[in-house]
Amino acid sequence: MEINKIPSHVGIIMDGNGRWATLRGKNRSYGHKKGSDNVDRIVSQAFDAGVKTLSLYAFSSENWSRPKEEVDELMRLLEKYFKKFIGKVLKNNVRLFVMGDLTALSDKLQKIIEDGMRASKDNVAHVLNIGVNYGGRQEIVNAVNKLIKSGREVTEKSISENLYTYEFGEPDLIIRTGGECRLSNFMLYQGAYSELYFTDVLWPDFDEKEFDKALENYSGRVRRFGKV
Ligand code: FPP
């Protein structure tokens, strides 16, 4: 199979860090560190391939119930990643966007995220959209509440316009690594017509070749959007 169709917007549920580490006799935080290292590799690969927007699920609104040590490590990795982003990816004309309820994050992390989003807001080549304390249902509820407050009619279009990612369009392809075949509250509204690709490969092992396999698979899909 060849890659003859590049999805404009790709979402990734990066699952399997914990199992990757356990298989190697290490703690789960080690898996998240390796998973975090893998983010750069796949961001470069996706943008080089011509993907315009990449949406990554880094921390769900349900992940707070993990052991404190693991949550702390994930927060630390996010801080490190966003700090580095400001210096590096910015140069490549990439816009950073973080979707989710940021108010629950530490002041320090909120500030780093705000700085990154502000500094990159005029970048137009690509969008790196990262879900942090993100939940798809909550996003829909928030959108509807905003509409009710403003007195606007609730329609498919008006809900869509009030989602975090309205300006970035809907994912053409959603990839989930780590073997589970579910969406786990990721981009529920936007994903109504997304093509889904599930692989058993654990996120730290999901390399350029695996990403290409997902693109090859997507190239063979016929998208009908409910029509014939
Ligand atoms: C799922 O693996 C992964 C997460 C909950 C976090 C994803 C986070 C990263 C890849 C690192 C930080 C992100 C960025 C953008 C720097 P899991 O722990 O559920 O794995 P398991 O299913 O094997 O237990």
py3Dmol code that shows the C-alpha trace and the ligand (Angstrom):
import py3Dmol

protein = """\
ATOM      1  CA  MET A   1       0.000   0.000   0.000  1.00  0.00           C
ATOM      2  CA  GLU A   2       1.173   3.520  -0.559  1.00  0.00           C
ATOM      3  CA  ILE A   3       0.467   6.867   1.018  1.00  0.00           C
ATOM      4  CA  ASN A   4      -1.508   8.865  -1.522  1.00  0.00           C
ATOM      5  CA  LYS A   5      -3.798  10.846   0.751  1.00  0.00           C
ATOM      6  CA  ILE A   6      -2.596  12.885   3.718  1.00  0.00           C
ATOM      7  CA  PRO A   7      -5.108  13.652   6.467  1.00  0.00           C
ATOM      8  CA  SER A   8      -5.172  17.340   7.264  1.00  0.00           C
ATOM      9  CA  HIS A   9      -5.959  16.808  10.950  1.00  0.00           C
ATOM     10  CA  VAL A  10      -4.778  13.765  12.917  1.00  0.00           C
ATOM     11  CA  GLY A  11      -5.689  12.986  16.526  1.00  0.00           C
ATOM     12  CA  ILE A  12      -3.624  10.551  18.587  1.00  0.00           C
ATOM     13  CA  ILE A  13      -4.551   8.758  21.810  1.00  0.00           C
ATOM     14  CA  MET A  14      -1.078   7.917  23.073  1.00  0.00           C
ATOM     15  CA  ASP A  15      -1.750   4.784  25.108  1.00  0.00           C
ATOM     16  CA  GLY A  16       0.544   2.121  26.498  1.00  0.00           C
ATOM     17  CA  ASN A  17       3.309   3.985  28.346  1.00  0.00           C
ATOM     18  CA  GLY A  18       2.609   2.159  31.614  1.00  0.00           C
ATOM     19  CA  ARG A  19       2.659  -1.311  30.046  1.00  0.00           C
ATOM     20  CA  TRP A  20       5.773  -0.474  28.045  1.00  0.00           C
ATOM     21  CA  ALA A  21       7.606   0.290  31.296  1.00  0.00           C
ATOM     22  CA  THR A  22       6.185  -2.661  33.254  1.00  0.00           C
ATOM     23  CA  LEU A  23       7.328  -5.040  30.492  1.00  0.00           C
ATOM     24  CA  ARG A  24      10.848  -3.744  31.114  1.00  0.00           C
ATOM     25  CA  GLY A  25      10.630  -4.008  34.903  1.00  0.00           C
ATOM     26  CA  LYS A  26      10.523  -0.201  35.299  1.00  0.00           C
ATOM     27  CA  ASN A  27       7.972   2.039  36.963  1.00  0.00           C
ATOM     28  CA  ARG A  28       5.142   3.664  35.024  1.00  0.00           C
ATOM     29  CA  SER A  29       6.714   7.115  35.216  1.00  0.00           C
ATOM     30  CA  TYR A  30       9.646   5.810  33.201  1.00  0.00           C
ATOM     31  CA  GLY A  31       7.152   4.816  30.512  1.00  0.00           C
ATOM     32  CA  HIS A  32       5.695   8.322  30.470  1.00  0.00           C
ATOM     33  CA  LYS A  33       9.181   9.774  30.088  1.00  0.00           C
ATOM     34  CA  LYS A  34       9.813   7.526  27.070  1.00  0.00           C
ATOM     35  CA  GLY A  35       6.344   8.411  25.778  1.00  0.00           C
ATOM     36  CA  SER A  36       7.139  12.067  26.106  1.00  0.00           C
ATOM     37  CA  ASP A  37      10.395  11.597  24.135  1.00  0.00           C
ATOM     38  CA  ASN A  38       8.343   9.947  21.406  1.00  0.00           C
ATOM     39  CA  VAL A  39       6.107  13.004  21.039  1.00  0.00           C
ATOM     40  CA  ASP A  40       8.832  15.002  19.264  1.00  0.00           C
ATOM     41  CA  ARG A  41       9.586  12.200  16.834  1.00  0.00           C
ATOM     42  CA  ILE A  42       5.941  11.819  15.775  1.00  0.00           C
ATOM     43  CA  VAL A  43       5.243  15.570  15.661  1.00  0.00           C
ATOM     44  CA  SER A  44       8.149  15.980  13.200  1.00  0.00           C
ATOM     45  CA  GLN A  45       7.088  12.985  11.151  1.00  0.00           C
ATOM     46  CA  ALA A  46       3.470  14.153  10.917  1.00  0.00           C
ATOM     47  CA  PHE A  47       4.302  17.735   9.994  1.00  0.00           C
ATOM     48  CA  ASP A  48       6.934  16.616   7.456  1.00  0.00           C
ATOM     49  CA  ALA A  49       4.317  14.347   5.868  1.00  0.00           C
ATOM     50  CA  GLY A  50       2.024  17.344   5.378  1.00  0.00           C
ATOM     51  CA  VAL A  51      -0.369  16.961   8.303  1.00  0.00           C
ATOM     52  CA  LYS A  52      -1.584  20.449   9.162  1.00  0.00           C
ATOM     53  CA  THR A  53      -2.994  19.859  12.659  1.00  0.00           C
ATOM     54  CA  LEU A  54      -1.988  17.252  15.198  1.00  0.00           C
ATOM     55  CA  SER A  55      -4.160  16.764  18.298  1.00  0.00           C
ATOM     56  CA  LEU A  56      -2.556  14.719  21.077  1.00  0.00           C
ATOM     57  CA  TYR A  57      -4.285  13.383  24.175  1.00  0.00           C
ATOM     58  CA  ALA A  58      -1.727  13.978  26.926  1.00  0.00           C
ATOM     59  CA  PHE A  59      -3.847  14.038  30.090  1.00  0.00           C
ATOM     60  CA  SER A  60      -7.544  13.302  30.388  1.00  0.00           C
ATOM     61  CA  SER A  61      -9.899  14.779  32.971  1.00  0.00           C
ATOM     62  CA  GLU A  62     -10.064  11.232  34.435  1.00  0.00           C
ATOM     63  CA  ASN A  63      -6.283  10.850  34.791  1.00  0.00           C
ATOM     64  CA  TRP A  64      -6.267  12.782  38.104  1.00  0.00           C
ATOM     65  CA  SER A  65      -7.369   9.568  39.831  1.00  0.00           C
ATOM     66  CA  ARG A  66      -4.010   7.897  39.106  1.00  0.00           C
ATOM     67  CA  PRO A  67      -1.447   7.641  41.940  1.00  0.00           C
ATOM     68  CA  LYS A  68      -0.171  11.078  42.946  1.00  0.00           C
ATOM     69  CA  GLU A  69       3.397  10.187  42.000  1.00  0.00           C
ATOM     70  CA  GLU A  70       2.323   9.359  38.445  1.00  0.00           C
ATOM     71  CA  VAL A  71       0.204  12.513  38.092  1.00  0.00           C
ATOM     72  CA  ASP A  72       3.136  14.601  39.375  1.00  0.00           C
ATOM     73  CA  GLU A  73       5.452  13.007  36.827  1.00  0.00           C
ATOM     74  CA  LEU A  74       3.029  13.668  33.967  1.00  0.00           C
ATOM     75  CA  MET A  75       2.712  17.320  35.049  1.00  0.00           C
ATOM     76  CA  ARG A  76       6.488  17.619  35.238  1.00  0.00           C
ATOM     77  CA  LEU A  77       6.860  16.157  31.737  1.00  0.00           C
ATOM     78  CA  LEU A  78       4.244  18.535  30.377  1.00  0.00           C
ATOM     79  CA  GLU A  79       6.005  21.521  31.953  1.00  0.00           C
ATOM     80  CA  LYS A  80       9.286  20.424  30.422  1.00  0.00           C
ATOM     81  CA  TYR A  81       7.711  19.807  27.037  1.00  0.00           C
ATOM     82  CA  PHE A  82       5.915  23.150  26.806  1.00  0.00           C
ATOM     83  CA  LYS A  83       9.012  25.053  27.969  1.00  0.00           C
ATOM     84  CA  LYS A  84      11.065  23.363  25.285  1.00  0.00           C
ATOM     85  CA  PHE A  85       8.329  23.991  22.736  1.00  0.00           C
ATOM     86  CA  ILE A  86       8.555  27.720  23.218  1.00  0.00           C
ATOM     87  CA  GLY A  87      12.228  27.657  22.216  1.00  0.00           C
ATOM     88  CA  LYS A  88      12.168  25.078  19.473  1.00  0.00           C
ATOM     89  CA  VAL A  89       8.956  24.360  17.621  1.00  0.00           C
ATOM     90  CA  LEU A  90       8.075  28.038  17.541  1.00  0.00           C
ATOM     91  CA  LYS A  91      10.802  28.605  15.027  1.00  0.00           C
ATOM     92  CA  ASN A  92       9.122  26.167  12.678  1.00  0.00           C
ATOM     93  CA  ASN A  93       6.002  28.275  12.344  1.00  0.00           C
ATOM     94  CA  VAL A  94       3.953  25.926  14.530  1.00  0.00           C
ATOM     95  CA  ARG A  95       1.073  27.213  16.590  1.00  0.00           C
ATOM     96  CA  LEU A  96       0.635  25.664  20.023  1.00  0.00           C
ATOM     97  CA  PHE A  97      -2.862  25.202  21.369  1.00  0.00           C
ATOM     98  CA  VAL A  98      -3.841  23.422  24.559  1.00  0.00           C
ATOM     99  CA  MET A  99      -7.414  22.176  24.883  1.00  0.00           C
ATOM    100  CA  GLY A 100      -8.930  21.340  28.258  1.00  0.00           C
ATOM    101  CA  ASP A 101      -9.817  22.905  31.579  1.00  0.00           C
ATOM    102  CA  LEU A 102      -6.540  24.555  32.431  1.00  0.00           C
ATOM    103  CA  THR A 103      -7.787  26.117  35.680  1.00  0.00           C
ATOM    104  CA  ALA A 104      -7.044  22.890  37.591  1.00  0.00           C
ATOM    105  CA  LEU A 105      -3.339  22.986  36.639  1.00  0.00           C
ATOM    106  CA  SER A 106      -0.619  24.592  38.759  1.00  0.00           C
ATOM    107  CA  ASP A 107      -0.137  28.336  38.258  1.00  0.00           C
ATOM    108  CA  LYS A 108       3.310  27.617  36.890  1.00  0.00           C
ATOM    109  CA  LEU A 109       2.078  25.186  34.241  1.00  0.00           C
ATOM    110  CA  GLN A 110      -0.819  27.478  33.308  1.00  0.00           C
ATOM    111  CA  LYS A 111       1.634  30.331  32.780  1.00  0.00           C
ATOM    112  CA  ILE A 112       3.973  28.222  30.619  1.00  0.00           C
ATOM    113  CA  ILE A 113       1.030  27.098  28.484  1.00  0.00           C
ATOM    114  CA  GLU A 114      -0.348  30.627  28.135  1.00  0.00           C
ATOM    115  CA  ASP A 115       3.094  31.946  27.152  1.00  0.00           C
ATOM    116  CA  GLY A 116       3.466  29.205  24.516  1.00  0.00           C
ATOM    117  CA  MET A 117       0.021  29.820  23.064  1.00  0.00           C
ATOM    118  CA  ARG A 118       0.476  33.596  23.019  1.00  0.00           C
ATOM    119  CA  ALA A 119       3.953  33.496  21.490  1.00  0.00           C
ATOM    120  CA  SER A 120       2.857  31.139  18.708  1.00  0.00           C
ATOM    121  CA  LYS A 121      -0.614  32.474  17.964  1.00  0.00           C
ATOM    122  CA  ASP A 122       0.359  33.955  14.594  1.00  0.00           C
ATOM    123  CA  ASN A 123       2.162  30.841  13.364  1.00  0.00           C
ATOM    124  CA  VAL A 124       0.325  29.333  10.451  1.00  0.00           C
ATOM    125  CA  ALA A 125       2.181  26.314   9.018  1.00  0.00           C
ATOM    126  CA  HIS A 126       0.925  23.754  11.558  1.00  0.00           C
ATOM    127  CA  VAL A 127      -1.079  23.474  14.755  1.00  0.00           C
ATOM    128  CA  LEU A 128       0.025  21.305  17.643  1.00  0.00           C
ATOM    129  CA  ASN A 129      -3.065  20.881  19.778  1.00  0.00           C
ATOM    130  CA  ILE A 130      -2.555  19.092  23.080  1.00  0.00           C
ATOM    131  CA  GLY A 131      -5.330  17.860  25.362  1.00  0.00           C
ATOM    132  CA  VAL A 132      -4.523  18.544  29.016  1.00  0.00           C
ATOM    133  CA  ASN A 133      -7.225  17.932  31.631  1.00  0.00           C
ATOM    134  CA  TYR A 134      -9.371  17.386  28.570  1.00  0.00           C
ATOM    135  CA  GLY A 135     -12.669  15.490  28.380  1.00  0.00           C
ATOM    136  CA  GLY A 136     -14.871  15.344  25.302  1.00  0.00           C
ATOM    137  CA  ARG A 137     -18.178  15.217  27.164  1.00  0.00           C
ATOM    138  CA  GLN A 138     -17.224  18.165  29.355  1.00  0.00           C
ATOM    139  CA  GLU A 139     -16.261  20.096  26.230  1.00  0.00           C
ATOM    140  CA  ILE A 140     -19.742  19.522  24.749  1.00  0.00           C
ATOM    141  CA  VAL A 141     -21.472  20.459  28.037  1.00  0.00           C
ATOM    142  CA  ASN A 142     -19.405  23.669  28.228  1.00  0.00           C
ATOM    143  CA  ALA A 143     -20.293  24.559  24.648  1.00  0.00           C
ATOM    144  CA  VAL A 144     -24.012  24.064  25.269  1.00  0.00           C
ATOM    145  CA  ASN A 145     -23.884  26.076  28.502  1.00  0.00           C
ATOM    146  CA  LYS A 146     -22.166  28.943  26.697  1.00  0.00           C
ATOM    147  CA  LEU A 147     -24.941  28.932  24.103  1.00  0.00           C
ATOM    148  CA  ILE A 148     -27.681  28.873  26.735  1.00  0.00           C
ATOM    149  CA  LYS A 149     -26.059  31.799  28.566  1.00  0.00           C
ATOM    150  CA  SER A 150     -25.730  33.815  25.379  1.00  0.00           C
ATOM    151  CA  GLY A 151     -29.321  33.027  24.358  1.00  0.00           C
ATOM    152  CA  ARG A 152     -28.209  31.535  21.043  1.00  0.00           C
ATOM    153  CA  GLU A 153     -30.029  28.595  19.578  1.00  0.00           C
ATOM    154  CA  VAL A 154     -28.421  25.197  20.237  1.00  0.00           C
ATOM    155  CA  THR A 155     -27.711  23.603  16.856  1.00  0.00           C
ATOM    156  CA  GLU A 156     -25.083  21.212  15.531  1.00  0.00           C
ATOM    157  CA  LYS A 157     -23.288  24.169  14.024  1.00  0.00           C
ATOM    158  CA  SER A 158     -23.445  26.421  17.097  1.00  0.00           C
ATOM    159  CA  ILE A 159     -22.176  23.602  19.367  1.00  0.00           C
ATOM    160  CA  SER A 160     -19.359  22.941  16.950  1.00  0.00           C
ATOM    161  CA  GLU A 161     -18.432  26.642  16.925  1.00  0.00           C
ATOM    162  CA  ASN A 162     -18.054  26.592  20.700  1.00  0.00           C
ATOM    163  CA  LEU A 163     -15.696  23.644  20.971  1.00  0.00           C
ATOM    164  CA  TYR A 164     -12.044  24.308  21.807  1.00  0.00           C
ATOM    165  CA  THR A 165     -10.884  23.278  18.358  1.00  0.00           C
ATOM    166  CA  TYR A 166     -13.441  24.917  16.057  1.00  0.00           C
ATOM    167  CA  GLU A 167     -10.865  26.836  14.040  1.00  0.00           C
ATOM    168  CA  PHE A 168      -8.743  23.720  13.450  1.00  0.00           C
ATOM    169  CA  GLY A 169     -11.447  21.585  11.846  1.00  0.00           C
ATOM    170  CA  GLU A 170     -12.317  18.007  12.727  1.00  0.00           C
ATOM    171  CA  PRO A 171      -9.835  15.114  12.799  1.00  0.00           C
ATOM    172  CA  ASP A 172      -9.783  13.145   9.544  1.00  0.00           C
ATOM    173  CA  LEU A 173      -7.978  10.335  11.301  1.00  0.00           C
ATOM    174  CA  ILE A 174      -7.786   9.307  14.973  1.00  0.00           C
ATOM    175  CA  ILE A 175      -5.025   6.877  15.912  1.00  0.00           C
ATOM    176  CA  ARG A 176      -4.985   4.963  19.184  1.00  0.00           C
ATOM    177  CA  THR A 177      -1.898   3.026  20.198  1.00  0.00           C
ATOM    178  CA  GLY A 178      -1.696   0.414  22.958  1.00  0.00           C
ATOM    179  CA  GLY A 179      -4.273  -2.131  21.817  1.00  0.00           C
ATOM    180  CA  GLU A 180      -7.527  -0.767  23.235  1.00  0.00           C
ATOM    181  CA  CYS A 181     -10.251   0.000  20.705  1.00  0.00           C
ATOM    182  CA  ARG A 182     -12.109   2.915  22.241  1.00  0.00           C
ATOM    183  CA  LEU A 183     -12.142   6.721  22.211  1.00  0.00           C
ATOM    184  CA  SER A 184     -11.932   7.266  26.000  1.00  0.00           C
ATOM    185  CA  ASN A 185     -13.653  10.674  25.853  1.00  0.00           C
ATOM    186  CA  PHE A 186     -11.318  12.065  23.147  1.00  0.00           C
ATOM    187  CA  MET A 187     -12.779  14.574  20.655  1.00  0.00           C
ATOM    188  CA  LEU A 188     -16.228  12.958  20.789  1.00  0.00           C
ATOM    189  CA  TYR A 189     -18.106  15.645  18.883  1.00  0.00           C
ATOM    190  CA  GLN A 190     -15.360  16.405  16.384  1.00  0.00           C
ATOM    191  CA  GLY A 191     -14.709  12.710  15.795  1.00  0.00           C
ATOM    192  CA  ALA A 192     -18.192  11.878  14.491  1.00  0.00           C
ATOM    193  CA  TYR A 193     -16.826  11.095  11.007  1.00  0.00           C
ATOM    194  CA  SER A 194     -13.160  10.523  11.763  1.00  0.00           C
ATOM    195  CA  GLU A 195     -11.520   7.405  10.412  1.00  0.00           C
ATOM    196  CA  LEU A 196     -10.262   5.305  13.332  1.00  0.00           C
ATOM    197  CA  TYR A 197      -6.974   3.406  13.364  1.00  0.00           C
ATOM    198  CA  PHE A 198      -6.107   1.111  16.253  1.00  0.00           C
ATOM    199  CA  THR A 199      -2.739  -0.556  16.710  1.00  0.00           C
ATOM    200  CA  ASP A 200      -1.364  -2.862  19.407  1.00  0.00           C
ATOM    201  CA  VAL A 201       1.985  -1.026  19.325  1.00  0.00           C
ATOM    202  CA  LEU A 202       2.605   0.727  22.659  1.00  0.00           C
ATOM    203  CA  TRP A 203       3.104   4.489  22.404  1.00  0.00           C
ATOM    204  CA  PRO A 204       6.878   4.608  23.158  1.00  0.00           C
ATOM    205  CA  ASP A 205       7.391   2.102  20.297  1.00  0.00           C
ATOM    206  CA  PHE A 206       5.140   3.950  17.852  1.00  0.00           C
ATOM    207  CA  ASP A 207       7.853   5.228  15.528  1.00  0.00           C
ATOM    208  CA  GLU A 208       7.991   6.817  12.072  1.00  0.00           C
ATOM    209  CA  LYS A 209       7.363   3.472  10.376  1.00  0.00           C
ATOM    210  CA  GLU A 210       4.265   2.858  12.466  1.00  0.00           C
ATOM    211  CA  PHE A 211       2.985   6.359  11.717  1.00  0.00           C
ATOM    212  CA  ASP A 212       3.467   5.700   8.004  1.00  0.00           C
ATOM    213  CA  LYS A 213       1.478   2.468   8.352  1.00  0.00           C
ATOM    214  CA  ALA A 214      -1.410   4.488   9.773  1.00  0.00           C
ATOM    215  CA  LEU A 215      -1.176   6.910   6.835  1.00  0.00           C
ATOM    216  CA  GLU A 216      -1.086   4.003   4.367  1.00  0.00           C
ATOM    217  CA  ASN A 217      -4.143   2.526   5.995  1.00  0.00           C
ATOM    218  CA  TYR A 218      -5.913   5.908   5.853  1.00  0.00           C
ATOM    219  CA  SER A 219      -5.032   6.205   2.153  1.00  0.00           C
ATOM    220  CA  GLY A 220      -7.129   3.125   1.491  1.00  0.00           C
ATOM    221  CA  ARG A 221     -10.232   4.406   3.267  1.00  0.00           C
ATOM    222  CA  VAL A 222     -13.249   5.696   1.358  1.00  0.00           C
ATOM    223  CA  ARG A 223     -14.924   8.478   3.329  1.00  0.00           C
ATOM    224  CA  ARG A 224     -18.643   8.768   2.728  1.00  0.00           C
ATOM    225  CA  PHE A 225     -19.755  10.979   5.636  1.00  0.00           C
ATOM    226  CA  GLY A 226     -23.058   9.066   5.832  1.00  0.00           C
ATOM    227  CA  LYS A 227     -23.706   9.317   2.096  1.00  0.00           C
ATOM    228  CA  VAL A 228     -23.469   6.520  -0.499  1.00  0.00           C
TER     229      VAL A 228
END
"""
ligand_1 = """\
24
FPP
C -1.473 6.456 28.423
O -0.612 5.426 28.841
C -0.780 7.701 28.382
C -1.067 8.764 29.180
C -2.117 8.759 30.198
C -0.305 9.997 29.087
C 0.258 10.362 27.752
C 1.403 11.236 28.041
C 2.579 11.288 27.393
C 2.822 10.537 26.141
C 3.714 12.091 27.913
C 3.481 13.545 28.095
C 2.897 14.227 26.926
C 3.452 15.269 26.244
C 2.675 15.951 25.181
C 4.787 15.757 26.526
P -1.031 4.574 30.084
O -0.315 5.088 31.271
O -2.525 4.548 30.235
O -0.475 3.182 29.678
P -1.085 1.767 30.047
O -2.421 1.660 29.358
O -0.073 0.835 29.502
O -1.179 1.711 31.543
"""
view = py3Dmol.view(width=600, height=400)
view.addModel(protein, "pdb")
view.setStyle({"model": 0}, {"cartoon": {"style": "trace"}})
view.addModel(ligand_1, "xyz")
view.setStyle({"model": 1}, {"stick": {}})
view.zoomTo()
view.show()
